[in-house]
Amino acid sequence: MKKLVIIALALVSLNAFAQRKEHNKMDRENRSELRKDMTPSDIADLKSKQLTLKLDLTDTQQKDVHQLIFDEATTRQSLRKANKSADGEKRAKPSKEDIVKMQNQRLDSQIEMKRKMKKILTEEQYAKFEKMKLKKHNKRRKHNINN
């Protein structure tokens, strides 16, 4: 009888974990759908307000950060549209040269973003900003390892 109860408990707990994983997958899909509908202005508003709360930005810093994020979001949206295949067409896989070119462009834009943020923020704010980005990167990395 004892063994039967343990087996039933194990089955119930395994079933709960399986359902929970599926639920998280649905949330991720919904979030990506919501992001597709956001305009660069919406993205810039949200990110600049988040940074204002976390870094205690002044009004001028907030405006500068908003403009910087808006420019970045606009370029990302245009790149996304350029890479998106037309309806009914199958998107061709990029060549190795194209991949290297895209990665170089992405890294160049990240370097430029970092330089501009360094000009806008104080040393203390910039250190906190870098720490936030590192935590976010590690969290994303840990999440990708688990999946």
N, CA, C and O of each residue as an XYZ file, in Angstrom:
588
protein
N       0.832     -1.202      0.000
C       0.000      0.000      0.000
C       0.870      1.256      0.000
O       0.588      2.234     -0.692
N       1.930      1.196      0.796
C       2.831      2.344      0.901
C       3.468      2.655     -0.458
O       3.581      3.814     -0.857
N       3.879      1.593     -1.158
C       4.498      1.765     -2.471
C       3.516      2.354     -3.474
O       3.894      3.173     -4.312
N       2.284      1.949     -3.392
C       1.245      2.453     -4.288
C       1.032      3.956     -4.084
O       0.870      4.695     -5.055
N       1.032      4.404     -2.848
C       0.863      5.826     -2.544
C       2.050      6.623     -3.068
O       1.868      7.715     -3.607
N       3.261      6.095     -2.918
C       4.465      6.787     -3.402
C       4.441      6.894     -4.924
O       4.773      7.944     -5.475
N       4.056      5.833     -5.601
C       3.980      5.850     -7.060
C       2.921      6.844     -7.530
O       3.155      7.587     -8.483
N       1.773      6.865     -6.883
C       0.710      7.814     -7.258
C       1.178      9.254     -7.053
O       0.916     10.120     -7.887
N       1.863      9.503     -5.954
C       2.375     10.851     -5.674
C       3.406     11.271     -6.715
O       3.416     12.423     -7.149
N       4.269     10.347     -7.115
C       5.272     10.642     -8.138
C       4.615     10.970     -9.470
O       5.025     11.914    -10.147
N       3.614     10.213     -9.850
C       2.912     10.462    -11.113
C       2.211     11.818    -11.113
O       2.240     12.535    -12.113
N       1.588     12.164    -10.004
C       0.899     13.452     -9.913
C       1.895     14.607    -10.014
O       1.632     15.593    -10.703
N       3.028     14.494     -9.335
C       4.019     15.583     -9.372
C       4.641     15.697    -10.760
O       4.866     16.811    -11.235
N       4.926     14.573    -11.426
C       5.461     14.622    -12.785
C       4.464     15.266    -13.739
O       4.856     16.042    -14.611
N       3.209     14.959    -13.588
C       2.165     15.535    -14.428
C       2.093     17.050    -14.230
O       1.911     17.796    -15.192
N       2.235     17.493    -13.008
C       2.186     18.937    -12.719
C       3.351     19.660    -13.371
O       3.173     20.749    -13.917
N       4.538     19.076    -13.324
C       5.699     19.707    -13.959
C       5.543     19.776    -15.465
O       5.912     20.779    -16.076
N       5.009     18.739    -16.072
C       4.825     18.724    -17.522
C       3.848     19.810    -17.958
O       4.072     20.465    -18.976
N       2.784     20.010    -17.215
C       1.815     21.039    -17.561
C       2.415     22.425    -17.379
O       2.146     23.323    -18.177
N       3.208     22.607    -16.360
C       3.785     23.914    -16.090
C       4.738     24.331    -17.205
O       4.746     25.499    -17.595
N       5.533     23.415    -17.722
C       6.468     23.723    -18.792
C       5.731     24.187    -20.045
O       6.153     25.141    -20.698
N       4.658     23.530    -20.374
C       3.849     23.918    -21.527
C       3.272     25.311    -21.335
O       3.193     26.089    -22.285
N       2.871     25.628    -20.114
C       2.307     26.939    -19.816
C       3.345     28.034    -20.046
O       3.016     29.085    -20.597
N       4.584     27.810    -19.636
C       5.642     28.799    -19.846
C       5.922     29.004    -21.328
O       6.194     30.125    -21.758
N       5.858     27.941    -22.107
C       6.072     28.049    -23.540
C       5.000     28.937    -24.177
O       5.295     29.741    -25.061
N       3.777     28.787    -23.728
C       2.691     29.611    -24.255
C       2.922     31.082    -23.912
O       2.667     31.955    -24.741
N       3.394     31.364    -22.714
C       3.655     32.743    -22.322
C       4.718     33.375    -23.203
O       4.585     34.530    -23.610
N       5.777     32.621    -23.502
C       6.840     33.151    -24.349
C       6.317     33.481    -25.740
O       6.673     34.513    -26.310
N       5.479     32.615    -26.286
C       4.905     32.860    -27.609
C       4.023     34.099    -27.592
O       4.069     34.900    -28.526
N       3.226     34.272    -26.550
C       2.356     35.437    -26.460
C       3.172     36.720    -26.343
O       2.821     37.739    -26.939
N       4.264     36.671    -25.572
C       5.099     37.864    -25.421
C       5.720     38.269    -26.740
O       5.780     39.457    -27.057
N       6.190     37.289    -27.525
C       6.800     37.637    -28.803
C       5.754     38.207    -29.764
O       6.065     39.087    -30.568
N       4.533     37.717    -29.686
C       3.463     38.271    -30.515
C       3.160     39.714    -30.112
O       2.935     40.569    -30.968
N       3.156     39.976    -28.821
C       2.903     41.337    -28.357
C       4.011     42.280    -28.793
O       3.746     43.425    -29.160
N       5.255     41.804    -28.755
C       6.390     42.645    -29.148
C       6.331     43.005    -30.625
O       6.754     44.094    -31.012
N       5.812     42.106    -31.453
C       5.728     42.379    -32.887
C       4.825     43.572    -33.167
O       5.054     44.323    -34.115
N       3.806     43.743    -32.345
C       2.852     44.830    -32.561
C       3.322     46.162    -31.992
O       2.702     47.193    -32.252
N       4.394     46.159    -31.228
C       4.867     47.399    -30.605
C       5.629     48.254    -31.619
O       6.408     47.742    -32.423
N       5.390     49.548    -31.565
C       6.104     50.479    -32.425
C       7.426     50.848    -31.753
O       7.573     50.655    -30.546
N       8.387     51.373    -32.509
C       9.647     51.815    -31.902
C       9.430     52.852    -30.803
O      10.176     52.892    -29.825
N       8.413     53.683    -30.964
C       8.104     54.685    -29.947
C       7.656     54.029    -28.642
O       8.060     54.449    -27.558
N       6.817     52.994    -28.753
C       6.368     52.262    -27.560
C       7.542     51.603    -26.847
O       7.647     51.657    -25.622
N       8.413     50.990    -27.618
C       9.583     50.316    -27.051
C      10.468     51.323    -26.334
O      10.926     51.078    -25.218
N      10.705     52.464    -26.987
C      11.557     53.496    -26.390
C      10.940     54.054    -25.113
O      11.650     54.303    -24.139
N       9.617     54.253    -25.111
C       8.941     54.750    -23.912
C       9.128     53.792    -22.744
O       9.512     54.197    -21.647
N       8.850     52.512    -22.998
C       8.929     51.520    -21.929
C      10.354     51.357    -21.393
O      10.571     51.366    -20.182
N      11.309     51.208    -22.291
C      12.687     50.991    -21.849
C      13.262     52.208    -21.144
O      13.968     52.073    -20.145
N      12.966     53.398    -21.661
C      13.513     54.599    -21.017
C      12.887     54.802    -19.639
O      13.566     55.253    -18.717
N      11.610     54.477    -19.488
C      10.979     54.597    -18.169
C      11.548     53.569    -17.193
O      11.751     53.874    -16.017
N      11.804     52.354    -17.675
C      12.412     51.342    -16.816
C      13.797     51.783    -16.349
O      14.142     51.648    -15.175
N      14.578     52.309    -17.280
C      15.910     52.784    -16.916
C      15.844     53.982    -15.978
O      16.685     54.128    -15.091
N      14.844     54.837    -16.173
C      14.680     55.987    -15.286
C      14.412     55.525    -13.864
O      14.959     56.084    -12.914
N      13.577     54.515    -13.714
C      13.284     53.992    -12.382
C      14.500     53.318    -11.754
O      14.764     53.504    -10.566
N      15.230     52.550    -12.527
C      16.348     51.792    -11.975
C      17.598     52.635    -11.759
O      18.357     52.393    -10.820
N      17.819     53.635    -12.634
C      19.049     54.416    -12.563
C      18.841     55.829    -12.021
O      19.802     56.579    -11.850
N      17.586     56.189    -11.750
C      17.271     57.517    -11.238
C      17.795     58.605    -12.189
O      18.593     59.455    -11.793
N      17.339     58.566    -13.439
C      17.785     59.503    -14.472
C      17.133     60.864    -14.300
O      16.014     60.974    -13.799
N      17.853     61.908    -14.727
C      17.277     63.246    -14.748
C      16.403     63.362    -15.995
O      16.385     62.460    -16.833
N      15.678     64.479    -16.114
C      14.801     64.664    -17.275
C      15.594     64.704    -18.580
O      15.184     64.099    -19.570
N      16.717     65.406    -18.589
C      17.519     65.478    -19.819
C      18.115     64.116    -20.157
O      18.164     63.732    -21.326
N      18.566     63.386    -19.140
C      19.093     62.047    -19.385
C      17.993     61.146    -19.934
O      18.225     60.355    -20.848
N      16.800     61.272    -19.373
C      15.687     60.438    -19.824
C      15.373     60.724    -21.291
O      15.136     59.796    -22.063
N      15.368     61.995    -21.681
C      15.086     62.351    -23.079
C      16.169     61.800    -24.001
O      15.869     61.269    -25.070
N      17.440     61.929    -23.581
C      18.540     61.430    -24.407
C      18.483     59.913    -24.554
O      18.679     59.382    -25.647
N      18.217     59.223    -23.459
C      18.115     57.762    -23.489
C      16.924     57.340    -24.354
O      17.017     56.385    -25.124
N      15.816     58.053    -24.222
C      14.627     57.754    -25.030
C      14.957     57.869    -26.507
O      14.599     56.987    -27.288
N      15.630     58.933    -26.903
C      15.988     59.134    -28.305
C      16.937     58.047    -28.796
O      16.800     57.555    -29.916
N      17.893     57.678    -27.961
C      18.855     56.637    -28.308
C      18.159     55.294    -28.515
O      18.437     54.591    -29.488
N      17.272     54.943    -27.620
C      16.548     53.675    -27.721
C      15.582     53.705    -28.902
O      15.401     52.696    -29.585
N      14.966     54.857    -29.143
C      14.060     54.999    -30.289
C      14.810     54.768    -31.599
O      14.321     54.062    -32.481
N      15.991     55.360    -31.726
C      16.795     55.170    -32.939
C      17.171     53.700    -33.126
O      17.101     53.166    -34.233
N      17.568     53.061    -32.038
C      17.942     51.654    -32.094
C      16.745     50.782    -32.485
O      16.877     49.876    -33.308
N      15.586     51.054    -31.900
C      14.387     50.271    -32.205
C      13.957     50.470    -33.660
O      13.499     49.530    -34.309
N      14.105     51.682    -34.162
C      13.750     51.967    -35.556
C      14.651     51.186    -36.508
O      14.167     50.593    -37.473
N      15.954     51.182    -36.245
C      16.864     50.439    -37.121
C      16.608     48.936    -37.036
O      16.682     48.235    -38.045
N      16.306     48.436    -35.828
C      15.991     47.012    -35.688
C      14.736     46.639    -36.463
O      14.677     45.589    -37.103
N      13.733     47.509    -36.397
C      12.487     47.231    -37.112
C      12.720     47.217    -38.623
O      12.172     46.371    -39.330
N      13.529     48.151    -39.115
C      13.798     48.175    -40.554
C      14.599     46.944    -40.979
O      14.360     46.398    -42.056
N      15.548     46.499    -40.145
C      16.304     45.286    -40.456
C      15.392     44.057    -40.440
O      15.524     43.165    -41.278
N      14.471     44.022    -39.483
C      13.540     42.902    -39.388
C      12.667     42.829    -40.645
O      12.433     41.749    -41.187
N      12.188     43.997    -41.101
C      11.352     44.021    -42.308
C      12.159     43.614    -43.539
O      11.647     42.921    -44.418
N      13.423     44.045    -43.602
C      14.256     43.703    -44.756
C      14.542     42.207    -44.800
O      14.629     41.626    -45.882
N      14.687     41.586    -43.647
C      14.997     40.158    -43.601
C      13.765     39.265    -43.699
O      13.880     38.069    -43.964
N      12.598     39.842    -43.486
C      11.369     39.056    -43.520
C      11.040     38.699    -44.968
O      11.108     39.544    -45.861
N      10.685     37.440    -45.185
C      10.345     37.001    -46.538
C       8.908     37.400    -46.858
O       8.068     37.543    -45.970
N       8.653     37.571    -48.135
C       7.305     37.928    -48.577
C       6.385     36.720    -48.406
O       6.850     35.586    -48.284
N       5.086     36.973    -48.397
C       4.109     35.896    -48.220
C       4.252     34.852    -49.320
O       4.319     35.175    -50.505
N       4.296     33.615    -48.904
C       4.376     32.525    -49.861
C       5.789     32.179    -50.282
O       6.017     31.090    -50.808
N       6.736     33.058    -50.072
C       8.118     32.791    -50.458
C       8.848     32.124    -49.300
O       8.619     32.431    -48.130
N       9.718     31.218    -49.660
C      10.526     30.573    -48.637
C      11.810     31.388    -48.485
O      12.499     31.686    -49.460
N      12.107     31.735    -47.249
C      13.282     32.570    -46.994
C      14.547     31.751    -47.185
O      14.671     30.644    -46.661
N      15.479     32.308    -47.939
C      16.741     31.619    -48.185
C      17.634     31.733    -46.952
O      17.638     32.747    -46.254
N      18.374     30.684    -46.709
C      19.284     30.674    -45.575
C      20.471     31.580    -45.908
O      21.034     31.477    -46.998
N      20.860     32.467    -44.982
C      21.974     33.361    -45.287
C      23.300     32.597    -45.375
O      23.511     31.591    -44.697
N      24.180     33.113    -46.234
C      25.488     32.474    -46.386
C      26.366     32.827    -45.178
O      26.002     33.672    -44.359
N      27.511     32.175    -45.082
C      28.417     32.435    -43.964
C      28.887     33.881    -43.973
O      29.029     34.499    -42.917
N      29.127     34.420    -45.156
C      29.563     35.813    -45.272
C      28.473     36.759    -44.768
O      28.757     37.742    -44.084
N      27.222     36.448    -45.115
C      26.097     37.272    -44.655
C      25.955     37.211    -43.136
O      25.680     38.222    -42.489
N      26.142     36.027    -42.580
C      26.035     35.873    -41.127
C      27.120     36.684    -40.429
O      26.852     37.375    -39.446
N      28.350     36.598    -40.944
C      29.458     37.362    -40.354
C      29.184     38.857    -40.481
O      29.446     39.620    -39.551
N      28.664     39.270    -41.617
C      28.347     40.686    -41.831
C      27.275     41.161    -40.850
O      27.400     42.235    -40.263
N      26.218     40.356    -40.674
C      25.144     40.733    -39.747
C      25.652     40.795    -38.308
O      25.279     41.695    -37.555
N      26.506     39.839    -37.924
C      27.047     39.843    -36.569
C      27.938     41.051    -36.345
O      27.910     41.654    -35.273
N      28.737     41.414    -37.358
C      29.583     42.603    -37.243
C      28.745     43.868    -37.098
O      29.068     44.745    -36.297
N      27.666     43.959    -37.876
C      26.782     45.115    -37.768
C      26.146     45.195    -36.388
O      26.059     46.274    -35.802
N      25.700     44.048    -35.867
C      25.077     44.004    -34.547
C      26.068     44.425    -33.463
O      25.728     45.197    -32.566
N      27.288     43.915    -33.553
C      28.302     44.267    -32.556
C      28.702     45.732    -32.659
O      28.914     46.392    -31.642
N      28.806     46.248    -33.894
C      29.117     47.674    -34.073
C      28.042     48.555    -33.457
O      28.345     49.563    -32.817
N      26.775     48.170    -33.653
C      25.690     48.966    -33.077
C      25.696     48.873    -31.551
O      25.375     49.849    -30.874
N      26.059     47.702    -30.998
C      26.159     47.566    -29.544
C      27.286     48.428    -28.982
O      27.134     49.044    -27.927
N      28.417     48.469    -29.689
C      29.543     49.297    -29.251
C      29.146     50.771    -29.276
O      29.440     51.518    -28.344
N      28.478     51.177    -30.347
C      28.030     52.566    -30.470
C      27.026     52.918    -29.371
O      27.093     54.000    -28.788
N      26.104     52.010    -29.094
C      25.106     52.221    -28.041
C      25.803     52.391    -26.687
O      25.446     53.266    -25.899
N      26.784     51.555    -26.437
C      27.525     51.606    -25.179
C      28.242     52.947    -25.029
O      28.227     53.549    -23.955
N      28.868     53.409    -26.110
C      29.583     54.704    -26.074
C      28.615     55.853    -25.796
O      28.905     56.746    -25.000
N      27.478     55.817    -26.455
C      26.504     56.895    -26.261
C      25.925     56.868    -24.850
O      25.728     57.918    -24.239
N      25.653     55.673    -24.333
C      25.143     55.568    -22.963
C      26.178     56.071    -21.963
O      25.824     56.675    -20.950
N      27.444     55.826    -22.243
C      28.517     56.281    -21.356
C      28.569     57.807    -21.317
O      28.881     58.398    -20.283
N      28.259     58.443    -22.459
C      28.238     59.910    -22.510
C      27.044     60.479    -21.747
O      27.152     61.527    -21.111
N      25.912     59.789    -21.811
C      24.679     60.285    -21.199
C      24.683     60.094    -19.683
O      24.311     61.001    -18.940
N      25.102     58.917    -19.228
C      25.003     58.567    -17.817
C      26.234     59.018    -17.028
O      27.314     59.212    -17.587
N      26.045     59.178    -15.724
C      27.181     59.443    -14.838
C      27.929     58.127    -14.635
O      27.438     57.060    -15.003
N      29.122     58.216    -14.045
C      29.919     57.003    -13.839
C      29.180     55.996    -12.957
O      29.201     54.796    -13.228
N      28.537     56.480    -11.917
C      27.801     55.612    -11.001
C      26.620     54.941    -11.720
O      26.393     53.740    -11.575
N      25.878     55.735    -12.491
C      24.735     55.199    -13.232
C      25.196     54.196    -14.284
O      24.561     53.162    -14.489
N      26.310     54.513    -14.950
C      26.807     53.622    -15.996
C      27.260     52.289    -15.400
O      27.031     51.237    -15.997
N      27.894     52.325    -14.237
C      28.318     51.088    -13.582
C      27.101     50.230    -13.236
O      27.120     49.012    -13.409
N      26.045     50.877    -12.746
C      24.816     50.156    -12.415
C      24.164     49.601    -13.683
O      23.639     48.488    -13.682
N      24.201     50.384    -14.762
C      23.650     49.968    -16.056
C      24.374     48.720    -16.570
O      23.732     47.778    -17.035
N      25.695     48.711    -16.489
C      26.477     47.559    -16.935
C      26.167     46.328    -16.085
O      26.081     45.213    -16.600
N      26.002     46.541    -14.794
C      25.681     45.436    -13.884
C      24.314     44.843    -14.242
O      24.134     43.625    -14.217
N      23.355     45.713    -14.576
C      22.016     45.262    -14.970
C      22.092     44.435    -16.248
O      21.465     43.380    -16.345
N      22.854     44.908    -17.223
C      22.969     44.190    -18.492
C      23.627     42.833    -18.287
O      23.246     41.848    -18.919
N      24.615     42.787    -17.403
C      25.307     41.529    -17.132
C      24.361     40.527    -16.466
O      24.361     39.346    -16.813
N      23.562     40.996    -15.516
C      22.596     40.116    -14.859
C      21.587     39.582    -15.864
O      21.249     38.399    -15.848
N      21.106     40.469    -16.747
C      20.129     40.068    -17.757
C      20.742     39.033    -18.704
O      20.090     38.055    -19.070
N      21.986     39.256    -19.094
C      22.678     38.332    -19.994
C      22.853     36.973    -19.326
O      22.615     35.942    -19.955
N      23.265     36.958    -18.064
C      23.453     35.699    -17.350
C      22.136     34.961    -17.163
O      22.084     33.736    -17.276
N      21.069     35.706    -16.877
C      19.754     35.095    -16.705
C      19.299     34.448    -18.016
O      18.783     33.330    -18.019
N      19.493     35.154    -19.117
C      19.106     34.636    -20.428
C      19.940     33.405    -20.774
O      19.426     32.430    -21.322
N      21.232     33.460    -20.449
C      22.130     32.351    -20.719
C      21.739     31.115    -19.911
O      21.721     30.003    -20.436
N      21.428     31.318    -18.634
C      21.010     30.214    -17.775
C      19.714     29.605    -18.283
O      19.536     28.387    -18.247
N      18.805     30.456    -18.758
C      17.520     29.982    -19.282
C      17.732     29.141    -20.532
O      17.079     28.112    -20.706
N      18.648     29.574    -21.411
C      18.905     28.835    -22.642
C      19.572     27.494    -22.354
O      19.338     26.526    -23.078
N      20.392     27.420    -21.319
C      21.043     26.164    -20.959
C      20.009     25.166    -20.458
O      20.101     23.974    -20.754
N      19.025     25.644    -19.703
C      18.013     24.756    -19.145
C      17.091     24.185    -20.196
O      16.551     23.095    -20.007
N      16.892     24.889    -21.305
C      15.962     24.409    -22.339
C      16.620     23.497    -23.301
O      15.975     23.008    -24.228
